[in-house]
Amino acid sequence: MSPRLALAATAAAAALVAALAAGAAPALADPVSGAQAQAVQGQPPQAQTPAAKPAKTKAVKASPAEREAADRLEPLQRAAFWMREVDVDPKDAEAGVKLSRVLRQLGRTDEATADAQRVLVLHPNDVEAMLELARDHIQASQPFYALEPLKQAEAAAPKDWRPLSLIGVAYDQLGRTDDARAAWRQALALSPDNPGVLSNLAMSLAAGGEAAKAETLLRRAAQSPQAGVVTRQDLALVLGLQGKTDEAEKLIRDDVPPPQADADLAWFAAAAPKAEPHTWGSLETPAGGK
């Protein structure tokens, strides 16, 4: 040991003995690292093991309660939620179907179609995915391509009215009016007072000049607790076309802002042409539906 190191060691030992004799704990204000100590003792420093990195937290699926709450979010928030769920588990059929649905509602039809198709690749017998794929094609004005998944859904779930209702919508877009009405009547046999199906059939009849029959069906639909604004406005339209403007005006003003109500009533007053079929409402499952 060199004289300088020997002197430093002797001084440190003396200080330590004095501190212990006085009953005080030795001060270690500037501790020497292990590598430095080895260097002082003439030994080569040893490589230190790097500290282990904290493990990443594995993402987990949302709980059933969280998923139920997500369905009440605004569309953009809902889309973000279901995208995350698909990222966590790409094989999750419910998440894929819900993502397809909200993307379609946001107008991102191509992405919605791709998500529904991806679910069907993994789950070929998933009826919900078949229905979403059909809705995506219908919204994209490609009703012909909606028919195959809808017929598969009908075969897989023969007691479910929804495939038949959507088959009616697809046929209606294709101009196959008789086939559309037959499909809607089959759907009504399974779900007799379904407001969405009644509305679609009624508006098809109104477009064909049968406003009185359409009014009867729409009054029946409007009485359902599941009926919404679309059904009531369809009834108002059919009433207005028949000159029953007082009742039509009440329905319109109850549901739409004044400027739009005034425009609708002016349209009636100008002897508007026959109604066009309204089928958008049936793309979504009415409240209380399957």
KEKEMI-977804 format. One line per 10 residues: number of its first residue (from 1); their letters; for each residue z, x, y of N, C-alpha, C. Coordinates in steps of 0.001 Angstrom, whole numbers, plus 500000, padded with zeros to 6 digits. Each point is the difference from the previous one (the first is absolute). Last residue first. Example, Ala and Ser with C-alpha at 12.3 -4.5 7.8 and 13.67 -1.06 7.14 Angstrom:
// residues 2
2	SA	507080:512850:497750:500060:500820:501190:500730:499230:501090  499930:500290:494280:500000:499110:501190:500000:500900:501200
END
This chain:
// residues 290
290	KGGAPTELSG	469397:415670:492558:500264:501026:498996:499534:501358:500500  501688:496270:503550:499005:500096:498941:500328:501120:499051  502442:498854:504067:500406:499248:498834:499008:500053:498866  497995:500910:504639:501443:500112:499734:500357:499128:498816  495013:501633:499981:500871:499215:500878:501460:500184:499637  496124:503683:499316:500762:499058:499206:500895:499204:500926  495153:502052:501489:501410:500340:499876:500701:498943:499159  495494:499496:500861:500066:501371:499527:501441:500447:499823  498622:495720:501817:500219:500060:498562:499994:501415:499461  499132:498890:504681:501380:499752:499606:500249:500185:498518
280	WTHPEAKPAA	495548:500306:501993:500845:501182:500137:501400:499755:499461  496004:496953:500372:500541:500455:498720:500969:501170:500120  496943:495711:502426:501027:500973:500384:500695:500442:498725  494950:497616:501543:501100:500166:499053:500977:501074:500472  497368:497282:503698:499646:500999:498991:501174:500139:499025  498513:495539:503101:500893:501120:499744:499435:500948:498963  496865:496996:503355:500871:499837:498826:500795:501273:499747  498548:499445:505018:499308:499804:498726:500983:499904:498853  501394:498403:505022:499788:501217:499215:499261:499693:498704  500957:497593:504606:499336:499570:498754:499621:501212:499156
270	AAFWALDADA	502619:500064:504111:498572:500327:500110:499234:499650:498730  504732:499472:500341:499399:499122:500996:498503:500230:500135  502597:502843:497205:499871:498655:499425:499256:499074:500957  500999:504233:501606:498983:500107:498944:499784:498633:499356  503469:500510:503079:498709:499954:500692:498857:500049:498994  504333:500576:498374:499783:498597:500372:498686:499830:500760  501375:504370:498822:499705:499221:498789:499677:498555:500344  501405:502864:503481:498654:500359:499540:499610:499190:498764  504375:499531:501711:499028:499408:500927:498566:500282:499541  503489:502043:497595:499985:498555:499758:498973:499317:500898
260	QPPPVDDRIL	500813:504565:500654:499211:499773:498788:499914:498513:499688  502669:501277:503689:498573:500316:500238:499123:499743:498771  504856:499238:499580:499220:499061:500825:498542:500379:500234  502440:501755:495508:500270:500121:501436:499086:499082:500811  501233:498545:494942:499270:501088:500653:500302:500018:501498  501987:496770:496781:499853:501258:499262:499360:501152:500767  500833:495295:501468:501235:500395:499324:499924:501420:499446  496236:497837:502015:500958:500480:501006:501335:500388:499379  496588:498168:497187:499557:501260:500597:501049:500552:500955  500692:495757:498028:500103:501075:499007:499640:501356:500604
250	KEAEDTKGQL	499448:496195:502707:501421:500241:499729:500180:501155:499014  495613:498511:500948:500586:500741:501120:501471:500308:499751  497673:497284:496901:499558:501389:499917:500648:500834:501102  500655:495384:500043:500791:500629:498939:499626:501474:499855  497521:497595:503129:501411:499957:500390:500879:500695:498960  495209:499417:499335:500409:501126:500837:501476:499980:500382  496342:498099:496632:501424:499657:500057:500717:501081:500819  495215:499898:498664:500325:499316:501243:501456:499608:500135  497739:502609:496466:499848:498552:499803:500365:499208:501257  500423:504720:499806:498594:499736:499678:499728:498513:499796
240	GLVLALDQRT	504458:501516:500683:499201:500099:501217:498548:499696:499761  502912:500223:496296:500288:498818:500825:499148:500011:501267  499769:503752:497235:499340:498870:499349:500253:498708:500784  502170:503901:501508:498553:500150:500121:499276:498783:499430  504677:500316:499469:499639:499697:501393:498493:500072:500190  501689:501346:495844:500105:498541:500163:499609:499600:501421  500247:504545:499141:498854:499432:499291:499994:498475:500120  503680:502261:501689:498854:500148:500889:498701:499528:499332  504013:500009:497495:500093:499015:501083:498810:500094:500949  500334:503191:496503:499779:498658:499454:500019:498954:501106
230	VVGAQPSQAA	501041:504449:501174:498589:499868:499622:499700:498597:499498  504506:501274:501039:499179:499706:501172:498546:499768:499602  503162:499267:495926:500183:500812:501199:499055:499578:501115  502588:498117:495037:498856:499981:500920:500323:500808:501253  502975:498955:496220:499362:501319:500032:498841:500065:500993  502501:495986:498991:500885:500936:500712:499382:501397:500131  496931:495517:499668:500694:500967:499151:500910:500891:500829  496920:496673:501754:501324:499484:499652:500804:500983:499158  495405:500717:501305:500906:500205:501132:501410:499509:499715  496414:499317:496824:500393:501410:500089:501048:500218:501088
220	RRLLTEAKAA	498106:495726:499565:500825:500303:498819:500501:501445:500048  496966:498695:503218:501271:499316:500266:500972:500256:498843  495650:501599:499476:500755:500808:500950:501320:499344:500394  496918:497726:497131:500556:501178:499331:500874:500825:500945  497742:496271:501793:500973:499560:498999:500668:501191:499320  496419:500821:502995:501224:499591:500696:501082:499586:499011  495689:500962:498346:500699:501220:500401:501316:499658:500687  497105:496518:498915:500634:500536:498782:500800:501257:500330  497529:498205:503524:501064:499062:499627:500727:500475:498737  496150:502393:501618:501209:500223:500787:501143:499082:499597
210	EGGAALSMAL	495320:501761:498199:500945:499026:499441:501362:500156:500672  495875:502790:500555:499882:498696:500657:500955:498948:499479  499666:504808:498796:498934:499213:499377:499869:498600:500579  503386:502996:501406:498745:500682:500298:498811:499264:499409  504310:498437:499010:499689:499759:501414:498684:500655:500376  501699:500791:495686:499516:498629:500128:499609:499691:501448  501977:504118:499177:498683:499983:499357:499378:498613:500104  504363:500562:501449:499062:500536:500970:498600:500130:499422  503518:498457:497166:499766:499066:501107:498970:500534:500976  501459:502778:496477:499156:498918:499488:499655:499026:501127
200	NSLVGPNDPS	503011:503385:501065:498679:500561:499723:499034:498935:499497  504525:498802:500730:499305:500287:501264:498592:500521:499758  502873:499286:496295:499585:498726:500596:499200:500240:501283  501956:503731:497984:498867:499520:499205:499482:498687:500569  503842:501815:502001:498860:500888:500190:498766:499526:499272  504220:497663:499520:499328:499787:501293:498783:500889:500229  502089:497838:495391:499928:501310:500640:499224:499898:501313  501483:496715:496390:500096:499800:501446:499955:501316:500765  499432:499828:495035:499431:498771:500580:500035:499870:501519  499567:503763:496219:500929:499994:501138:499617:498828:500911
190	LALAQRWAAR	497661:500552:495958:501141:500860:499671:501066:499990:501086  496002:497601:500558:500559:499460:498757:501223:500811:499574  497423:501434:503673:500897:498893:500343:500599:499346:498766  496740:503370:499458:501228:500593:500545:501017:498918:500346  495740:498642:498631:500732:500570:498867:501322:500618:500464  497108:498479:503298:500584:498846:499298:500767:500461:498755  497617:503230:502435:501166:499539:500754:500660:498805:499328  495988:501632:498154:501078:500970:499808:501260:499568:500745  496112:497433:500587:500490:499844:498626:501166:500957:499744  497721:500341:504092:500839:498802:499958:500568:499772:498604
180	ADDTRGLQDY	496969:503572:500552:501225:500246:500768:500933:498799:499915  495711:499643:498133:500858:500851:499170:501337:500274:500699  496740:497640:502399:500494:499180:498887:500936:500805:499105  497841:502285:503634:500989:499022:500431:500573:499197:498844  497651:504663:500917:500020:499177:498789:501072:498920:500174  498934:503775:503032:499201:498794:500220:499944:499083:498780  502564:504207:500790:498673:500190:499401:499090:498784:500194  504529:499948:501449:499303:501037:500773:498585:500233:499470  502720:497063:497597:499681:499404:501296:499260:501008:500879  501689:501424:495842:498817:499151:499837:499579:499391:501334
170	AVGILSLPRW	503977:502464:500009:498856:500879:499751:498706:499195:499849  504071:497631:500427:499660:500677:501258:498759:500875:499820  501761:497919:496161:499408:499018:500909:499566:500623:501304  502398:502627:497010:498639:499793:499485:499274:498988:500876  504509:500656:500849:499169:501069:500556:498576:499953:499469  503131:496899:498300:499869:499783:501440:499080:501041:500632  501128:500491:495470:499051:498898:500202:499790:499727:501488  503253:503252:498716:498636:500452:499713:498956:498917:500253  504630:498765:500622:499433:500900:501008:498610:500538:499653  503128:497056:497337:498986:499350:500838:499257:500989:500909
160	DKPAAAEAQK	502398:500525:494967:500160:500443:501388:498858:499420:500839  500551:499775:495159:500799:498977:500681:500245:500341:501471  497562:502907:496860:499310:498706:500077:500788:498894:500710  499694:505406:499690:501065:499090:500457:499426:498599:500172  497268:503536:498293:501309:500584:499722:501148:499065:500367  495474:498779:500916:500175:500099:498550:501386:500530:499636  498803:499815:504555:500108:498639:499464:500235:500030:498488  499143:504079:502169:501338:499496:500323:500206:498595:499454  495747:501897:499577:500935:500721:499137:501431:499514:500238  496703:498365:502804:499860:499389:498671:500893:500706:498982
150	LPELAYFPQS	499869:501778:504333:500612:498678:500025:499893:499311:498644  497913:504256:500760:501463:500097:499872:500694:498646:500003  495252:499846:500526:500401:500598:498720:501512:500171:499890  498013:498321:504114:500009:499060:498880:500487:500621:498691  499252:502188:504395:501337:499441:499777:500059:499174:498718  495979:501951:501781:500802:500999:499297:501437:499535:499777  496951:497279:502460:499469:500145:498641:500884:500949:499185  500775:499233:504729:500607:499051:499046:499503:500164:498570  500220:502618:504610:499347:500383:498747:500508:499093:498873  501514:500538:504797:498786:499182:499855:499153:500471:498813
140	AQIHDRALEL	504494:501522:501263:498883:500873:500349:498655:499281:499895  503989:497803:498765:500132:500328:501424:498842:500876:500465  500187:498975:495441:499710:498789:500782:500093:500305:501483  501211:503397:496968:498551:499772:499990:499626:498778:500843  504586:500920:499446:499371:501076:500779:498485:499797:500069  502494:497124:497254:500215:499693:501426:499332:501043:500886  499984:500790:495359:499120:498880:500357:500137:499639:501473  502909:503236:498263:498644:500536:500046:499013:498908:500403  504435:498705:499292:499852:500772:501236:498598:500576:500128  501095:497715:496020:499915:499071:501132:499821:500753:501319
130	MAEVDNPHLV	500693:502540:496090:498704:499303:499919:499813:499075:501207  504167:502090:499467:498992:500946:500476:498610:499388:499951  503547:497499:498239:500160:500120:501456:498959:500955:500577  500276:499476:495272:499375:498851:500670:500092:500120:501514  499880:503798:496039:500866:499552:501098:499305:498904:500810  498525:502825:496070:500308:498582:499817:500880:499433:501106  498532:504719:499670:498800:499154:499931:500276:498502:499906  502365:504503:501848:500554:498769:499413:498879:498955:499897  499027:504365:501610:501249:500310:499308:500568:498806:499247  496069:499490:502563:499706:501111:499082:501237:500310:499161
120	LVRQADATAE	500396:496843:503434:499367:499454:498800:499579:501087:499015  501847:501180:504228:501017:499332:499186:499391:499498:498694  497070:501833:503148:500830:501048:499398:501084:499382:499117  497282:497128:502552:499264:500564:498863:500820:501075:499292  501719:498160:503975:500018:499002:498926:499286:500518:498756  499879:502719:503832:501351:499939:499442:500092:498985:498866  495922:500386:502383:500245:501205:499199:501385:499971:499368  498833:496559:503022:499245:499881:498752:500280:501188:499088  501809:500136:504315:500673:498977:499197:499327:499843:498647  498000:502786:503190:501193:500625:499427:500748:499020:499109
110	DTRGLQRLVR	496302:498329:502318:499560:501003:499029:501191:500673:499324  500795:496877:503547:499592:499392:498746:499576:501022:498953  502804:499455:504459:499563:501237:499339:499550:499657:498574  502047:496950:503313:498563:500173:500157:499452:501254:499358  504553:498052:499928:499768:500848:501168:498514:500238:500237  501465:497573:496236:500442:499233:501166:499807:500780:501289  499115:502165:495916:498996:498956:500242:500361:499187:501242  503097:503152:498562:498831:500681:500566:498888:498986:500280  503870:498491:497802:500246:500221:501423:498837:500736:500652  499744:499125:495306:500103:498751:500767:500148:500259:501491
100	SLKVGAEADK	500040:503621:496909:498661:499424:500138:500033:498759:500893  504110:501912:498857:499283:500839:500956:498588:499463:500222  502634:497923:496750:500506:499682:501344:499300:500847:501059  498964:500878:495488:499515:498671:500380:500444:499652:501419  501600:504017:498117:498556:500070:500230:499423:498680:500460  504571:500214:498755:499772:500719:501250:498512:500075:500318  501253:498111:495877:500401:499139:501121:499711:500681:501325  499250:502479:496022:499006:498943:500218:500360:499121:501191  501065:505239:498774:500732:498773:500323:499007:498890:500373  499141:504777:499002:499750:499035:498930:500690:498658:500251
90	PDVDVERMWF	500420:503947:502887:498622:499487:500048:499684:498966:498933  504556:501645:502523:499568:499696:498624:498600:499390:500032  501858:501936:503939:501117:500283:499102:499593:499787:498548  496935:498832:503391:500140:501453:499920:501111:500385:499022  499408:495470:500992:498898:500474:499149:500066:501517:499849  503051:498017:502925:500321:499616:498626:498911:500460:499025  499304:500634:504627:501048:500888:499503:500320:499679:498547  497040:497161:502183:499371:501315:499786:501015:500988:499441  501543:495809:501335:499373:499958:498682:499204:501272:499716  502188:499594:504250:500988:499879:498912:499322:500079:498636
80	AARQLPELRD	497304:499868:503872:500667:501304:499859:500990:499970:498845  497892:495953:501132:499036:500930:499416:500648:501363:499774  502496:496769:502268:499885:499659:498577:499046:500957:499295  500443:500301:504642:501209:500504:499353:499947:499738:498495  496521:498219:502562:499928:501463:500026:501215:500630:499320  499834:495139:500400:499015:500604:499093:499964:501523:499989  504640:497612:501122:498678:499900:500614:498986:500752:499135  504246:498211:497350:499685:500900:501109:498644:499676:500614  502181:498045:496020:500191:499272:501265:499705:500874:501215  499885:501556:495434:498970:498968:500108:500132:499171:501274
70	AAEREAPSAK	503233:503320:498764:498765:500601:500520:498903:498961:500177  504171:498883:497934:500106:500091:501460:498710:500546:500608  500327:499909:495331:499944:498622:500516:500059:499995:501520  500576:504086:497843:498609:499548:499892:499845:498576:500529  504313:501820:499747:499238:500673:501060:498533:499575:499968  502816:498421:496584:500382:499386:501280:499221:500624:501156  499447:501840:495639:499394:498657:500119:500331:499329:501327  500128:505278:500215:500650:498993:499163:499269:498661:500121  497485:504801:500638:500863:499079:500724:500581:498985:499026  498604:504890:498206:499441:498712:500400:501026:499196:500803
60	VAKTKAPKAA	500198:505376:500114:500217:498919:499041:499401:498706:500545  499751:505853:500586:499835:498667:500574:500161:498950:498910  502371:504905:500050:498892:499253:499413:499926:498605:500600  501858:504677:502201:500448:498697:499519:498802:499212:499487  500471:505480:500004:499453:498860:500734:500502:498697:499386  502814:504695:499851:498997:499217:499265:499531:498822:500838  501768:504752:502068:500486:498674:499596:498877:499205:499330  500121:505358:499647:499584:498964:500938:500523:498642:499536  502346:504935:499046:499162:498946:499411:499665:498949:501052  500943:505262:501117:500706:498721:499856:499043:498938:499474
50	PTQAQPPQGQ	499199:505220:498776:499855:499062:501131:500713:498692:499714  501489:504854:498133:499313:498790:499531:499860:499025:501169  500228:505455:500593:500830:498792:499942:499158:498803:499565  499705:505613:499030:499329:498823:500570:500884:498771:499827  502188:504899:500480:499364:499140:498995:499361:498787:500692  501180:505341:501782:500257:498547:500113:499224:499227:498943  501784:505120:499221:498853:499262:500571:500290:498511:500073  503924:503741:500450:499249:499307:498966:498818:499271:500633  503690:502545:502210:498964:500849:499465:499190:499371:498893  503563:498142:502920:500500:500654:498798:498948:500874:499335
40	VAQAQAGSVP	498882:497493:503852:501109:500855:500403:500515:500783:498818  496719:496775:499214:499423:501159:500675:501090:500983:500402  501268:495892:498114:499396:500856:498982:499406:501253:500630  501706:496763:502872:501090:500642:499268:499447:500926:498946  496968:497336:502390:500525:501073:500844:501111:500768:499275  498187:496217:497877:499004:501076:500029:500504:501172:500818  502617:496064:499869:500002:500683:498715:499043:501169:499994  501987:498694:504747:499258:499317:498942:500033:500799:498729  503875:499959:503839:498855:500783:499564:499319:499268:498866  503056:497943:504245:499949:500359:498593:498722:500741:499682
30	DALAPAAGAA	502894:498981:504344:498621:500438:499803:499836:500433:498545  504148:498203:501542:499112:499456:501013:498552:500376:499744  504657:499945:497585:498668:500337:499476:498952:499444:500951  505760:501290:499615:498885:499376:500731:498689:500491:499424  504967:499411:497459:499034:500941:500588:498854:499283:500670  505000:497977:499665:498777:500053:499201:499029:500956:500649  505444:500519:500476:498834:499338:500583:498821:500125:499063  504582:501979:499692:499903:498607:499542:498827:499251:500551  501439:504799:500433:500441:499106:501083:499919:498540:499603  498499:503375:497047:501421:500252:500233:500547:499073:501063
20	LAAVLAAAAA	495391:499938:499104:500738:499370:498910:501496:500188:500184  497126:502135:503043:499928:498547:500171:500803:499298:498936  499590:504682:499769:500833:499604:501133:500011:498489:500182  497141:501880:496731:501399:500131:499589:500920:499528:501110  495420:500139:500981:500272:498924:499040:501445:500039:499563  498368:503473:502756:500120:498739:500754:500368:498854:499082  499102:504163:498038:501255:500034:500759:500215:498707:500759  495954:500611:497733:501088:499795:499056:501327:499966:500719  496160:500988:502502:500003:498594:499594:501138:499718:499056  499299:504457:501340:500480:499184:501127:500079:498532:499617
10	TAALALRPSM	498117:502996:496883:501437:500251:500151:500592:499136:501102  495348:499903:499325:500687:499321:498912:501498:500169:500125  497243:502270:503056:499945:498543:500248:500757:499251:498922  499537:504659:499507:500885:499694:501106:500039:498506:500272  496972:501598:496804:501372:500137:499498:501004:499644:501076  495447:500106:501150:500305:498835:499181:501413:500051:499474  498471:503717:502451:500042:498816:500866:500363:498755:499206  499422:504196:497703:501253:499954:500771:500099:498764:500852  497071:499570:495576:499943:500820:501214:501308:499911:500755  499489:499566:494590:500000:499126:501190:500000:500906:501234
END
